[in-house]
Amino acid sequence: MHRLPSQVSVRRIRIVSILIIIKSIAIPAIAILMIVSMVMEQRQTVTLCLGLFALFIPLSLIEWSLAARTNCPLCITPVLGKKACHKHRHATKFLGSHRLKVALSAIFKGSFRCPYCNEPTALEVRNRHGRKNNSRTYSRS
């Protein structure tokens, strides 16, 4: 199982994963609420829904800019970015989305499988130079 090069990479994948999950749940829910409130002629609720949709524009820009740097440690392709590359033939989807599958597994399992190279990656920082831990021990002889 591969590991990420830095703690910043781990945080970035977690933040983008949370934003993708929020968007996947909130946008359909707001759309349904807006349709229901339009049918029931509730203007305040329609205005609220439009405001919530407007809130997702800056969130989408933040997600897009961060997702471009969520690289797989093996193939260096952004796993949460919107790329037009071909996916691996065994890559799985959740609700028709490879990105949502990666986001859910990153948050709930602590690891994900890259949709491009199909290699597993743990949300952990890899050890450098084969050291067992980050503390250096010096011995005086």
Legacy VTK file of the C-alpha trace (Angstrom):
# vtk DataFile Version 3.0
C-alpha trace
ASCII
DATASET POLYDATA
POINTS 141 float
0.000 0.000 0.000
1.370 3.403 -0.952
1.611 6.363 1.402
1.577 10.098 0.806
4.732 12.236 0.877
3.646 14.836 3.451
1.065 15.751 6.071
-0.058 18.624 3.821
-1.073 16.076 1.158
-3.081 14.109 3.708
-4.880 17.270 4.916
-5.564 18.419 1.365
-7.160 15.080 0.424
-9.315 15.134 3.557
-10.489 18.725 2.986
-11.347 18.127 -0.675
-13.073 14.850 0.225
-15.271 16.606 2.773
-16.143 19.330 0.238
-17.060 16.727 -2.401
-19.266 14.822 0.051
-20.994 18.034 1.198
-21.650 19.084 -2.397
-22.959 15.629 -3.317
-25.504 15.739 -0.512
-26.371 19.439 -0.288
-26.896 20.383 -3.942
-29.616 17.760 -4.626
-31.232 18.496 -1.252
-31.309 22.241 -1.954
-32.675 21.627 -5.455
-35.507 19.465 -4.089
-36.267 22.035 -1.372
-36.344 24.785 -3.983
-38.772 22.880 -6.213
-41.057 22.108 -3.264
-40.985 25.717 -2.068
-41.756 26.987 -5.585
-44.751 24.674 -5.822
-45.966 25.779 -2.395
-45.217 29.437 -3.296
-42.910 30.143 -0.360
-40.778 33.051 -1.537
-38.532 33.215 1.527
-37.506 29.593 1.136
-36.822 30.072 -2.590
-34.624 33.071 -1.763
-32.809 31.019 0.874
-32.200 28.213 -1.639
-30.814 30.659 -4.198
-28.492 32.055 -1.540
-27.298 28.559 -0.663
-26.629 27.837 -4.349
-24.615 31.066 -4.511
-22.604 29.839 -1.506
-21.489 26.796 -3.472
-19.743 28.918 -6.122
-16.802 29.919 -3.878
-16.790 26.448 -2.281
-16.519 24.907 -5.753
-13.621 27.207 -6.605
-11.821 26.230 -3.401
-12.472 22.552 -4.088
-11.280 22.871 -7.692
-8.053 24.627 -6.721
-7.217 22.157 -3.945
-8.308 19.064 -5.904
-5.806 19.806 -8.639
-3.034 18.974 -6.133
-4.397 15.728 -4.653
-1.944 13.505 -6.473
-1.680 9.743 -6.340
1.815 8.886 -5.042
2.332 6.323 -7.807
0.910 7.778 -11.039
0.964 11.478 -9.949
-2.561 12.035 -11.307
-4.945 14.165 -9.188
-7.326 11.549 -7.767
-9.954 14.121 -6.744
-9.440 16.464 -9.689
-11.651 16.537 -12.748
-9.434 14.959 -15.377
-10.516 13.590 -18.731
-8.024 10.728 -18.493
-9.072 7.131 -18.926
-9.800 5.323 -15.697
-8.469 1.894 -14.841
-10.714 -0.901 -16.062
-11.296 -2.177 -12.509
-11.942 1.265 -10.978
-15.278 1.349 -9.184
-17.834 4.144 -8.926
-20.264 5.233 -6.237
-23.477 6.799 -7.515
-21.817 7.155 -10.918
-18.770 9.068 -9.666
-15.161 7.963 -9.271
-14.383 11.127 -7.277
-17.177 10.440 -4.778
-15.921 6.875 -4.304
-12.387 8.132 -3.571
-13.719 10.858 -1.242
-15.914 8.479 0.761
-13.216 5.859 1.141
-10.629 8.498 2.105
-12.860 9.850 4.873
-14.419 6.653 6.202
-11.694 4.050 5.553
-8.556 6.164 5.814
-7.332 4.870 2.470
-8.406 5.012 -1.153
-7.799 3.279 -4.445
-6.640 5.507 -7.301
-9.166 5.409 -10.173
-6.346 5.850 -12.717
-3.773 3.224 -11.663
-6.033 1.223 -9.263
-3.332 1.114 -6.575
-4.280 1.465 -2.884
-3.007 4.447 -0.912
-3.212 4.963 2.838
-3.803 8.452 4.212
-0.529 8.322 6.102
2.816 10.001 5.655
5.508 7.642 4.420
8.679 7.168 6.426
11.736 8.788 4.934
14.983 6.897 4.459
13.704 3.731 6.109
13.602 5.208 9.620
11.248 3.658 12.106
10.160 6.987 13.598
10.804 10.666 13.101
12.905 11.178 16.230
16.613 10.957 15.785
18.642 9.172 18.377
22.250 10.099 18.864
24.565 8.063 20.972
27.662 9.446 22.627
30.538 7.102 22.560
LINES 1 142
141 0 1 2 3 4 5 6 7 8 9 10 11 12 13 14 15 16 17 18 19 20 21 22 23 24 25 26 27 28 29 30 31 32 33 34 35 36 37 38 39 40 41 42 43 44 45 46 47 48 49 50 51 52 53 54 55 56 57 58 59 60 61 62 63 64 65 66 67 68 69 70 71 72 73 74 75 76 77 78 79 80 81 82 83 84 85 86 87 88 89 90 91 92 93 94 95 96 97 98 99 100 101 102 103 104 105 106 107 108 109 110 111 112 113 114 115 116 117 118 119 120 121 122 123 124 125 126 127 128 129 130 131 132 133 134 135 136 137 138 139 140
